[in-house]
Amino acid sequence: MTPTERLGRVIVVGATLVAALLSSAAAPTLHAQATERVIYASAVDAKTKAPLETLTAADVRVTEDDRAREVLRVTPATTPMPVAIVVDNQTQAQPHIGDLRRAVAAFVTRIQNVGPIAIITTADRPTILQDYTTDIARVQDAVNRIFPQPDSGATLLDAIPEVTRGLTRREEDRAAIVLVSFEFTEFSTRHFSEVLDDVEASGAALHAVVLRNQAANLLNDATRNRSVVLDRGVNESGGTRVDVLTSLSFTNALEQIANVLVRQHRVVYARPQQLIPPERVAITSTRDGVTITGTPARGQKDR
């Protein structure tokens, strides 16, 4: 072998060794660049609305701006979740207030181990009947003090931003706002876009039980703004909406939402390191007949 041939062999061997070293170092480097993100998800049977007890990573698909992300693991959600129950107690709610109180009382009992609970009413102006507490007796006492307010309309769109501001000061990584609303008089003057921005900023999931009113004047600005919030706010935040035709159905409707809250799943997925955070995060089911909704964990820094 000539000196030139020996030199060429050394160069080839050296290049191969360098490539191998670079290849072995690349895998952990790429893995380190991925950031773990969390979504709190609810999975229900699409027909029966019954929540799924178990969920696996294979059952879930997560996308960011339509780009699929790797789902790493799915476990039961166990962190405390503050729940703000916002109740419409305006004058026109009077015939339904007994059914409403019974339904909210049952709901509170069902979710009492989820986290602290607050009770807020919306007649005339937003009013805190009970601030966040895990003392179930105090919460039930507040429920018993829900009465219709004479000569009043609802201020639902004023109450939601006040609730979201309170939630932004809390440290829990998940939260929920549950609205019990009538399609009656709405006195709020806020535009729906302001309220939707507040819900998004809070990181809370918005849930709603709505007693439908076929005579509602949707040409009224306040009513139209409320309608948009109850539609888009619930869908975009990963919440659940249940419409009822009679207040007798409040109990079953709130039970459906309670089942969703107490059986949430913690979905962890990998996000590649990037300078610009995604505009849209979506979670869907890979299983036929199963519907999954979810809300990104609060307090996650975009990166």
N, C-alpha and C positions, 0 to 999 in steps of 0.2 A: 504494500500500500504506500503510495507516494505521500509526501508531506502535504500536498494540496488535498488529496483524498481524505487524509486524517483530519485536516482542518475542517473540511466540509462536514464530516461525520460529527465532529464536536459541536459545530454550529447547529446541526439538526437535532442532536440529542439535547443540547442546551435549550433550544427553542421549545422542544417537546416538554422538558421539565418545567420551564417557566409557564407554559400553557396549562399544565396540570395543576401547578400551584395556584395560578389565577382562578382556575375553574373551581378548586376546592374552597377557595376563599370567597367566591362569588355567592354561593348559596346562602351562608349565614348572613352576608351583608344585605342581600335582598330581603331575607326574612326579617332582619332588624329594621328595615325601612317600612315595614307594614305596621300600621297602628290598629290596635283592637278597639272596636266601637261596639256600643250596646244599644239594642232596641228592646223595649218592653212590649211584648206582643200578646194578643189574645186570639185564640183559635176556636172556632165554633163550627158545629155541623150546619151546613148551609140551609138545610130543611128544618131541623128541629130547634136550631139556635142553642143547642146544648153545648157547653164548653168542653174542649178536649182536655182530659186529665194529663195526657202525656204528649210530648212533641219532640221530634228529633231533628238534628241538623239536616237530614235528608228530606224532611217535610217542608223545609223553608227555602225560599229564594229571596235574596236581598239584592237590590240594584241601587246604584247611585248615578243619577242622570242617565239611566238606561244601561249602565255598565254593570254586569254581574260581579258580585263580590263573594269571596269564599266564606261560608258560614262555618265557624270553628266549633261552636258548642251551643246547646240549648239546655237550660236548667230552670226549675221552678223559681219564680220571683219571690224573694223573701225580704227585701229591704222595705222599711216603712214607707207608706204612701199617704200623704195628707189628702183628704177628700173634702172639698167644699160643696155642700148641698145648698143650691140656690132655688128658693121657692117663690112662686108668684102667688101673692095673697091679696091681690087687688079686690075691689068691691065685687066684681062679677064672678069671682071665685067662690063666693059665699055658699052656693048650693053644693059645691064639691069639696068643701074644706074638711069635712069629716073623713071622706074617703082619702083625701090627700094626707091627713095626719096619720091615719092607720097605715098607709102605704110607706110613708117616710119612716115611721117607727119600726116597721118590719125590716126595711132596708138598712137602717142603722144597726139593728141587731145582727143582721147578716154580715156586715162589713166591719164590725167592731174590732177585729184583730188585724185589720189591714194597716191601720195607722190612725193618726189624729183626725178628728172630724170637726167641721165647723158648719153652723147653720146660719144662712143669710136669707132674709126676705127682701122683696123688691117693691112692695106697695108704696107709692108716694116717693120714697127714696130708699136706696139700699140700707138695710139695717142688720147689724150682726146680733143675732139672738144668742149665739154661743160661739166664741172663738175656738180655735183648734185645741182639742183636748182628747185624751184617751179615756177619760172618765165617762163611761157609757151612761151613768145615771144623770149627769149634767146634760149630756146631749139629748137624752130622752125628755128631760124636763123642758128643754128648749123646743123640742118638737111639739110638746103639749101646749106651748104658748104661741103656736101658729094660728092666728085668727085673721079673717078678712078685715082690711082697713077701709072704713067708710069713705065714700067719695074719693076713691083713689084709682089710679091706673098703675100699670107695671113700669118699672125702670130697669128692665132686664139688661139693656145695653149700657147702662151706667154701672150696674152691679158687676158685670163680668170684668171690666178693666180694674175695678177696685179689688176684686178677688185675685186677679193675676198679679197685681202689684204686691199683694201680701205674700203670694207664693214665691215671687222672685227673691224675697228675703229669707226664704227657708232653704235648708241645705240638702233635703232629701233628693235622690236622683230620679224620682218619679212622682207624679201628682195627677189628680183628677178633679174636674169640676163637673158636677151632676146638676143639670137644670130640670126643674119640674115646671113646665110652662103652659099657659093657656093662650090661645090665639084670640085674646081679647084686646083691650085698650093698652097701647104702649105709649108712654110719655117721654121716653128717651129721645134725644135729638142727635145722638152720635151717628156718624156714617159707619156703615158696616166695615169698611176698610180699616178704620181705626181699631175697632174691636178685634178684627181678625189678626191684625199686627200684634196686639197685646197678648192674644192667646198664643200665637207663635213664639213670642219672646219669652213667655212664661215656661214653655216646655211642657205644659199640662195637656192631658187628653180631655177633650170636651165631650160629655155625654148628655143626652137630652131625652126626656119623656115629654111628649107634646100632646095635649088634648086638642084635637082638630076642631076648627070652627068654620063651617062651610060659608058662613056669612061674613067672614073676615074681609075687610076692605084692603086689598093688596095694592090699591092705588095710593094709599096713605104712605108718606115717606117713612114714618117710624115703623109701621107694620112691615113695609117692604125690607127695610134694613134688618129688622129682627128675623125675617124669613131667610135672608141670605146668611146671617150668622148661624142660625139653627141648621142650615143645610151645609154650607161650606166649612163652617167652623168645626162641625162634628167630623166631616169627612177628612179634612186636611190635617186634623190633629190626631187622627187614629182612634176616634171615639165611636160610640154606638148611639144611634137614635131609634127610639121606639115611638110610633104614633098610636094614639088610642082614640076611640070615638066616645067613650064614656069614662067618667072618673072611677067607676068600679074596676076598671082595668089597670089603674095605677099600680096596685100591688104586684100584679104579674109582670108589668113592664119594668118596674124597679128591681124586681127579683132577677129578671134577665140581665140587667146591667150589673147587679151585685155579683152574679155568677161570673161575669166577665172580669170584674175587678179582683175577685179572690182567687182566680185561677190564671193569673198572668204568667208568662214565660219570659225568661231573660235570654235574649238571643245575642250572642257575641259573634261578630264578623270582622274580617280583616280589610282595612282600607290602605291602599298604597300611599306612601308619603307624597303629598302634593301641596303646591303653594296655594291653590284656589280651592276652597271647600265646595262640595257639590251643591247644586241648587235644590235637588230633589232626591230624597231617600225613600225607597219604596220596599215594602215587604209583602210577599204573596205566598200562597200555598202551592206546593207541587202535587198535593193529593186532591183527587177529584172529590167534590162534595164537601170540601173544607174551606172556610173563609178565614183569612188571617188579616188582622189589622194591628198596627203597631205605632209606637211613639218613641223617637230617640230619647235616650237617657238625658236628663237635665244636667247641665254643668259640663258637658263634654266640650273641650276646646276644638275649634275647627283648625285643622292643619293638614 
